[in-house]
Amino acid sequence: MEHAPAVVRVELPLPLVHRGKVRDVFAVGTDRLLIVATDRVSAYDVVMDDPVPGKGIVLTQLSAFWFERTRHIAPNHLISTRTEDFPPELALYRDVLDSRSMLVERTEPIRFECVVRGYLAGSAWREYSATGHVAGIRLPAGLRHGERLPEPIFTPATKAEHGHDENITFEELVRRIGEERAEMLRALSLALYRFGHDYAIERGLIVADTKFEFGERRDGTVILIDEALTPDSSRYWLAETYRPGEPQYEFDKQLLRDWLDRQRWNRQPPPPRLDPELIERLRGRYREALERLTR
């Protein structure tokens, strides 16, 4: 893995369903999907021109790890990560697919991101600094950047096909999908976050915030889909150096965002070319997160 060439785009003898910022998704019959995590990296909804080698392997291995350990909280879409279980027509592509692909159930996605925040960072910090609220939730006065919240909060967002996601209040989520469905998503998301946070902190990492996505089976069952508690979907900090109000040692894309901000980039394509040293730091941090969590 360490010295393998980066995988940026995958072409397979299967119908392409979606090419996202990071993942290429293919149809396997009518009821399954093959999700391939490439080494593409994005920030501010723009895909960088330079990949992070091995990143897709980390995302897949961590998602599979968390999917297996959270089935008691929420069923999920994972069927297999073993290339031997993939359709026979993919045998010639096993070198590309190995360790970075998941065969999953196909569901009807619920088009909202279910964000849980246990610490005050990112857009939540900016909103709190300006209003004292986050997603309509009033927080105690005087909290510092990075401060742990009294309780984790659920802050949903729209999932935009193009452009930026939009943070919304829980009341707005209820208006759009109904109270019963919204309450279910909130309860599942908070339970998953608490489990992930408690598990990670025993291994020296803090999950400051994360996002989950859910889909609906044909029988109406709501299940966890997409990815789970990866450095792309979560904000990971080193626990032993954690200090509220100070910069944190990070294991996620915030390294990339901070570097981009220093370049005075306008957050519109084309992005700046990434510094090789930054790429190596990102690769190392992603790999370290995987090793800490799965050891």
C-alpha positions as CSV (number, residue, x, y, z in Angstrom):
1,M,0.0,0.0,0.0
2,E,2.7,2.5,1.0
3,H,4.4,2.6,-2.4
4,A,1.5,1.8,-4.7
5,P,0.6,4.3,-7.4
6,A,-2.4,6.6,-6.6
7,V,-5.8,5.5,-7.9
8,V,-7.6,8.6,-9.3
9,R,-10.3,7.2,-11.6
10,V,-11.7,3.7,-12.0
11,E,-13.2,2.2,-15.1
12,L,-15.0,-1.2,-14.8
13,P,-17.2,-3.4,-17.0
14,L,-20.2,-2.3,-14.9
15,P,-22.7,0.5,-15.3
16,L,-21.4,3.7,-13.6
17,V,-24.0,5.1,-11.2
18,H,-22.1,8.0,-9.9
19,R,-18.7,9.5,-9.8
20,G,-18.4,11.5,-6.7
21,K,-15.7,13.8,-5.3
22,V,-13.9,10.7,-3.9
23,R,-15.9,7.5,-4.7
24,D,-16.8,5.9,-8.0
25,V,-20.0,3.9,-7.7
26,F,-21.1,1.0,-10.0
27,A,-24.3,-1.0,-10.3
28,V,-24.1,-4.7,-9.6
29,G,-27.4,-6.0,-10.9
30,T,-30.4,-4.1,-9.6
31,D,-30.0,-4.5,-5.8
32,R,-26.3,-4.0,-5.1
33,L,-23.6,-1.4,-5.7
34,L,-19.8,-1.6,-5.8
35,I,-18.2,1.5,-4.2
36,V,-14.6,2.2,-5.0
37,A,-12.8,4.8,-2.9
38,T,-10.2,6.5,-5.0
39,D,-7.3,8.6,-3.8
40,R,-8.9,11.9,-4.9
41,V,-9.1,14.5,-2.2
42,S,-11.5,17.4,-2.0
43,A,-11.9,20.6,0.0
44,Y,-14.5,23.3,-0.1
45,D,-16.4,21.0,-2.6
46,V,-13.6,21.2,-5.1
47,V,-11.6,18.1,-6.1
48,M,-7.8,18.7,-6.0
49,D,-5.7,18.0,-9.0
50,D,-3.2,16.0,-6.8
51,P,-4.3,12.8,-5.1
52,V,-3.2,11.4,-1.7
53,P,-1.8,7.9,-2.4
54,G,-3.4,5.2,-0.3
55,K,-6.2,7.5,1.0
56,G,-9.0,5.4,-0.5
57,I,-7.7,2.3,1.1
58,V,-7.8,4.0,4.5
59,L,-11.4,5.2,3.9
60,T,-12.6,1.8,2.9
61,Q,-10.8,-0.1,5.7
62,L,-12.0,2.3,8.4
63,S,-15.6,2.3,7.1
64,A,-15.6,-1.5,7.0
65,F,-14.2,-1.5,10.6
66,W,-16.9,0.8,11.9
67,F,-19.7,-0.9,10.0
68,E,-18.9,-4.2,11.6
69,R,-18.6,-2.7,15.1
70,T,-21.8,-0.6,15.0
71,R,-24.3,-3.2,13.7
72,H,-25.8,-3.4,17.2
73,I,-26.7,0.3,16.9
74,A,-27.8,0.5,13.2
75,P,-27.9,-2.0,10.3
76,N,-25.7,-0.9,7.4
77,H,-25.3,-1.6,3.7
78,L,-21.9,-3.5,3.8
79,I,-22.0,-6.9,2.2
80,S,-18.3,-7.6,1.6
81,T,-14.9,-6.0,1.1
82,R,-13.4,-9.3,-0.3
83,T,-12.7,-9.2,-4.0
84,E,-13.5,-12.9,-4.1
85,D,-17.1,-12.0,-3.4
86,F,-17.3,-9.5,-6.3
87,P,-18.8,-10.4,-9.7
88,P,-16.6,-12.7,-11.7
89,E,-16.2,-10.1,-14.5
90,L,-14.1,-8.1,-12.1
91,A,-11.4,-10.7,-11.6
92,L,-9.0,-8.9,-13.9
93,Y,-9.4,-5.7,-11.8
94,R,-8.6,-7.2,-8.4
95,D,-5.3,-5.4,-8.1
96,V,-7.1,-2.0,-8.4
97,L,-10.1,-3.0,-6.3
98,D,-8.3,-4.8,-3.5
99,S,-8.7,-3.0,-0.1
100,R,-10.5,0.0,-1.5
101,S,-13.8,-1.4,-2.6
102,M,-17.1,-2.4,-0.9
103,L,-19.9,-4.5,-2.2
104,V,-23.1,-3.0,-0.6
105,E,-26.8,-3.1,-0.6
106,R,-28.5,-0.6,-2.9
107,T,-31.0,1.6,-1.1
108,E,-32.9,4.8,-1.6
109,P,-30.7,7.5,0.0
110,I,-32.2,9.9,2.4
111,R,-30.9,13.2,1.0
112,F,-29.6,14.7,4.2
113,E,-26.3,14.6,6.0
114,C,-26.7,13.7,9.7
115,V,-24.0,15.7,11.4
116,V,-23.1,15.2,15.1
117,R,-20.8,17.6,16.9
118,G,-19.3,16.8,20.3
119,Y,-16.8,19.7,20.2
120,L,-17.0,23.3,18.9
121,A,-15.1,23.5,15.7
122,G,-15.4,24.3,12.0
123,S,-18.6,26.0,10.8
124,A,-20.1,25.4,14.2
125,W,-17.5,27.5,15.8
126,R,-18.0,30.3,13.3
127,E,-21.8,30.3,13.8
128,Y,-21.4,30.2,17.6
129,S,-19.0,33.1,17.6
130,A,-21.5,35.2,15.6
131,T,-24.8,34.1,17.2
132,G,-24.3,31.9,20.3
133,H,-26.3,29.2,18.5
134,V,-25.4,26.3,16.3
135,A,-28.1,25.0,13.9
136,G,-30.8,26.7,16.1
137,I,-29.4,25.2,19.3
138,R,-28.5,27.7,22.0
139,L,-25.1,26.9,23.6
140,P,-23.6,28.1,26.8
141,A,-21.8,31.5,26.6
142,G,-18.0,31.7,26.8
143,L,-17.1,28.4,25.1
144,R,-13.7,28.3,23.5
145,H,-12.7,27.1,20.0
146,G,-12.5,23.3,20.3
147,E,-14.3,23.1,23.6
148,R,-16.2,19.9,24.4
149,L,-19.9,20.5,24.4
150,P,-22.0,19.6,27.4
151,E,-23.7,17.0,25.2
152,P,-23.3,16.1,21.6
153,I,-25.6,18.0,19.3
154,F,-27.3,16.9,16.0
155,T,-27.0,19.5,13.3
156,P,-28.4,18.2,9.9
157,A,-27.5,19.5,6.5
158,T,-28.9,19.3,3.0
159,K,-26.9,17.1,0.7
160,A,-26.3,19.1,-2.5
161,E,-25.6,17.4,-5.8
162,H,-23.8,20.5,-6.9
163,G,-22.4,23.4,-4.9
164,H,-22.4,23.6,-1.1
165,D,-24.4,21.7,1.5
166,E,-26.7,23.9,3.6
167,N,-26.9,23.6,7.4
168,I,-30.5,23.4,8.6
169,T,-32.2,23.2,12.0
170,F,-33.8,20.0,13.3
171,E,-37.2,21.7,13.0
172,E,-36.5,22.2,9.3
173,L,-35.6,18.6,8.9
174,V,-38.9,17.6,10.6
175,R,-40.7,19.8,8.1
176,R,-39.1,18.2,5.2
177,I,-39.1,14.5,6.1
178,G,-41.6,14.2,9.0
179,E,-41.1,14.0,12.8
180,E,-40.8,10.3,13.1
181,R,-38.1,9.9,10.4
182,A,-36.2,13.0,11.7
183,E,-36.3,11.7,15.3
184,M,-35.0,8.3,14.1
185,L,-32.1,9.8,12.3
186,R,-31.2,12.0,15.2
187,A,-31.3,9.1,17.7
188,L,-29.2,6.8,15.4
189,S,-26.7,9.5,14.7
190,L,-26.2,10.4,18.3
191,A,-25.8,6.8,19.4
192,L,-23.3,6.1,16.6
193,Y,-21.3,9.2,17.5
194,R,-21.2,8.3,21.2
195,F,-20.0,4.8,20.5
196,G,-17.4,6.0,18.0
197,H,-16.2,8.7,20.4
198,D,-15.8,6.4,23.4
199,Y,-14.1,3.7,21.3
200,A,-11.7,6.2,19.7
201,I,-10.7,8.0,22.9
202,E,-9.5,4.8,24.4
203,R,-7.1,4.6,21.5
204,G,-5.8,8.1,21.9
205,L,-8.1,9.9,19.4
206,I,-11.0,12.3,19.8
207,V,-13.8,12.3,17.3
208,A,-14.7,16.0,17.5
209,D,-17.6,15.8,14.9
210,T,-18.7,13.5,12.2
211,K,-21.4,13.0,9.6
212,F,-23.5,10.0,8.7
213,E,-25.8,9.1,5.8
214,F,-28.7,6.8,5.7
215,G,-30.7,5.0,3.1
216,E,-34.0,3.1,3.0
217,R,-34.5,-0.5,2.0
218,R,-37.5,-1.5,0.0
219,D,-39.2,-2.8,3.2
220,G,-38.8,0.7,4.8
221,T,-35.9,-0.2,7.1
222,V,-33.5,2.7,7.5
223,I,-29.8,1.7,7.4
224,L,-26.4,3.4,7.6
225,I,-24.8,3.9,4.1
226,D,-21.9,5.6,2.4
227,E,-18.9,5.8,4.9
228,A,-18.6,5.7,8.7
229,L,-16.3,7.7,11.0
230,T,-13.5,8.2,8.5
231,P,-11.0,11.1,8.4
232,D,-13.0,12.4,5.4
233,S,-16.3,12.4,7.2
234,S,-15.0,13.2,10.7
235,R,-12.7,15.6,12.6
236,Y,-10.1,13.5,14.5
237,W,-7.8,15.0,17.1
238,L,-5.0,13.6,19.1
239,A,-6.3,13.2,22.7
240,E,-3.0,13.6,24.6
241,T,-2.3,17.1,23.2
242,Y,-6.0,18.3,23.2
243,R,-6.3,21.8,24.7
244,P,-9.5,23.9,24.2
245,G,-8.7,27.2,22.6
246,E,-5.5,26.0,21.0
247,P,-4.7,24.4,17.7
248,Q,-5.2,20.6,17.7
249,Y,-3.1,17.8,16.2
250,E,-5.4,16.7,13.4
251,F,-5.9,13.5,11.5
252,D,-8.4,14.7,8.9
253,K,-8.8,17.1,5.9
254,Q,-8.4,20.2,8.1
255,L,-4.7,20.0,7.3
256,L,-5.6,20.5,3.7
257,R,-8.1,23.3,4.3
258,D,-5.6,25.2,6.5
259,W,-3.0,24.9,3.8
260,L,-5.4,26.1,1.1
261,D,-6.4,29.1,3.2
262,R,-2.8,30.1,3.4
263,Q,-2.6,30.1,-0.4
264,R,-5.3,32.8,-0.5
265,W,-7.3,30.5,-2.9
266,N,-10.8,31.8,-3.7
267,R,-12.3,28.2,-3.3
268,Q,-13.3,28.1,-7.0
269,P,-11.8,25.8,-9.6
270,P,-9.0,25.4,-10.5
271,P,-7.4,24.6,-7.1
272,P,-3.8,25.2,-6.5
273,R,-1.4,22.3,-6.9
274,L,-0.7,20.6,-3.6
275,D,2.8,20.8,-2.0
276,P,4.4,17.3,-2.0
277,E,5.2,17.7,1.7
278,L,1.5,18.4,2.4
279,I,0.5,15.3,0.4
280,E,2.9,13.2,2.5
281,R,1.7,14.6,5.8
282,L,-1.9,13.9,4.8
283,R,-1.0,10.4,3.7
284,G,0.8,9.8,7.0
285,R,-2.0,11.2,9.2
286,Y,-4.7,9.1,7.5
287,R,-2.6,6.0,7.8
288,E,-1.9,6.8,11.5
289,A,-5.6,7.2,12.2
290,L,-6.3,3.8,10.7
291,E,-3.5,2.1,12.7
292,R,-4.5,3.7,16.0
293,L,-8.2,2.8,15.6
294,T,-7.7,-0.8,14.4
295,R,-4.7,-2.0,16.4
